[in-house]
Amino acid sequence: MTTDFVERAGMQTPARRAASAQFKHVAEANDIELVRLSWCDLHGTLRTKTLTVAAAIKALDAGVSMVSTLMLKDTSDRTAFKVFEPGHSQAPHGFGYANNVILLPDPQSFKVLPWSPGIGWLRCEPFFEDATPIGLDTRRVLQQALSRLTALGLSLTCGLEVEFHIYKIDSSQPNPQLDPMQADWPGPAPMVKLIHPGYRLLSEQWADMSDEPLRIVQKTAQALGLPLTSLEIELGPSQVEAVFDATDALTAADHMALFRSAATQALRRAGYHATFMCRPPFPNIMSSGWHLHQSLVRLADGSNAFMRTEAATGYGPLDARQTLSDLGCQYLAGLLTHARGMSVFCTPTTNGYGRFQPNALAPQSAVWGRDNRGAMLRVIGAVGESASRIENRIGEPAANPYLYMAAQVHAGLHGITQRLQAPAATEAPYAPAQTLLPTSLPEALQALRDDAEMSAAFGADFVQYLCQIKAMESTRLDQAPDSLEWHSREYFSRI
C-alpha cells in the first residue's frame, strides 16, 4: 500500500488537504490516542479498525486494509458466498479468498467520541486495491441515486423520527452475553429490566423515570453535532423516540448510522442496553418504526419542490393536488407504485414484518392519507406551506439508512419521469382489497425481484448480492428450533 492511494482514487482535493491538517491539529489538542476508522455495512452496522493517531494520519493518504468478506456477511456475521471455491464464481466481482479491500478515511468526518476519552472517529469509504470504488458500498449506492436528482436540479431533504427501546442491564445476576460458557454464534442477549412500564404515551412521569438514559442519548447526540430536537416516551414498555431536524439526505443517512452506534455504546457504558430491532423478544411489546420525512428541494433557489403555491381547482378534497405540487404528486405516486418492491430496503430484517398489522400506527397497505398515521405515506402540508412533505412510515429502525433513502429516490423519480398520478387519499387505511405490503422477508425479496424499475435502478449485481445475503438470514430462521431465541440472539443482542 502506498501513500498516494488517495491520489489514485481521485479523492484528493484542496478541501481534503485542509481537513487532514485540521484533523492533526484537533487530535493533538484533544489528546487523542486512538482513532476508530468506521465503515457502514450492508445491515447499517458500523465496523471499525482502531489505529493509533500516527497510523490514522498515514491512513488519510494511504488508506487501511480490511478483509473483503466483511462486505459479504449476513446479520449473524456468516459469509453468504463461497469465496474459497476455485474461481469463487459465486462471489461478487472483485471478492475472493477473503482478499483485502481498502478503507479510505474522510478527514472532514472527524469526531471526538464523547463517551470514550482519548478516542477519535473517522468515516471511511471502501475501495478495491487498484483504487476503484466498490459499487456494493451502500453509501455509494445512495450517492448514485442522489446524482439522478442532481441531474434534474433537485436534492432530497430528510427528517428522522426513530423509535427504539432502552433497557437497564440487570446487574443482579451474571450477564449471559459475557459468560464464556454460553458463547455461541450469535451469543445470548443480556438480561434486562424496563426503564419505564409503558402504555402512557408521552407520560411526564415515565419521562422522569427514564431521565438518566435519555440524558445520555441527548448529550451523546449533541456532542457529536447531530441535530436532535426531541426525546419522547413512546407507547410500548421501555420504548422511546428520537426526532432529528431535517438535513440533506446523505447527511441524514450519515447521522442515522452514527446515532445508532453512538447511543448504543454510550448507554452500554452506563449499564443500559439499547436495541433498534423492531420487535424485542418479550410479551406485550410495541413495534418500533422509523418514519422518514422527505421533500425535494430545487437546487436553483432552495425552495421546497413539494409545496403547492396556489390552490388546485376542479379536484376533490382527497386528491393529492390539494396538498402537494404536481411534482410532489408524481413523487408520491412513485412511492406507492414501488411500495412492495422497496420494502426490503426499508424493512430488511425478518423481525420487522411483524409490525405491519392493522390499527397499530403502522402501515399494512400501499396507501396514502392526509395527516393519517395509519397510512404508509402520511402527507403533511397545505397551499403555501414551506414544510410540505411526505412521511414514509414503512421503515424499521434497523434499516440501512443509505438503502432506505436510495429506495425513496428511485421510486419517486420513476413517478416523476413517468408522470404517474396518485390515487385518492385513503380514509380507511386498514380496509381490505388494497395492495398489501409484504408480510415476510422472502415475500419482500421476491417483490424486489418482480419490480423491474427498482431492480434496474439499484442494478442487477446489487440486487443479486442483497438477495443472496438476506435469503441466508431467512433460511437460518426457518431452520431454527426456537424462533424466539433466534430473534433474541440474532437481533436483540446485536442490533
Sequence and secondary structure as in RCSB ss.txt:
>XXXX:A:sequence
MTTDFVERAGMQTPARRAASAQFKHVAEANDIELVRLSWCDLHGTLRTKTLTVAAAIKALDAGVSMVSTLMLKDT
SDRTAFKVFEPGHSQAPHGFGYANNVILLPDPQSFKVLPWSPGIGWLRCEPFFEDATPIGLDTRRVLQQALSRLT
ALGLSLTCGLEVEFHIYKIDSSQPNPQLDPMQADWPGPAPMVKLIHPGYRLLSEQWADMSDEPLRIVQKTAQALG
LPLTSLEIELGPSQVEAVFDATDALTAADHMALFRSAATQALRRAGYHATFMCRPPFPNIMSSGWHLHQSLVRLA
DGSNAFMRTEAATGYGPLDARQTLSDLGCQYLAGLLTHARGMSVFCTPTTNGYGRFQPNALAPQSAVWGRDNRGA
MLRVIGAVGESASRIENRIGEPAANPYLYMAAQVHAGLHGITQRLQAPAATEAPYAPAQTLLPTSLPEALQALRD
DAEMSAAFGADFVQYLCQIKAMESTRLDQAPDSLEWHSREYFSRI
>XXXX:A:secstr
  TTHHHHTT   HHHHHHHHHHHHHHHHTT  EEEEEEE TTS EEEEEEEHHHHHHHHHH EEEEGGGGGB T
TS B S TTSGGGTTS TT  TT EEEEEE GGG EE TTSTTEEEEEEEEE TTS B TT HHHHHHHHHHHHH
TTTEEEEEEEEEEEEEEEE TTS  GGG GGG  SS     EEESS   STT HHHHHHTHHHHHHHHHHHHHTT
  EEEEEE SSTTEEEEEEEEEEHHHHHHHHHHHHHHHHHHHHHTTEEEE  SS SSTT     EEEEEEEEETT
T  BTTB  S   S  TTSGGGTB HHHHHHHHHHHHTHHHHHHHHS SGGGGGG  TTSSS  BS EEET TTS
SEEEE  TT TT EEEEEEE TTS HHHHHHHHHHHHHHHHHTT       S TT SSS B  SSHHHHHHHHHH
 HHHHHHH HHHHHHHHHHHHHHHHHHHH S HHHHHIIIIITT 
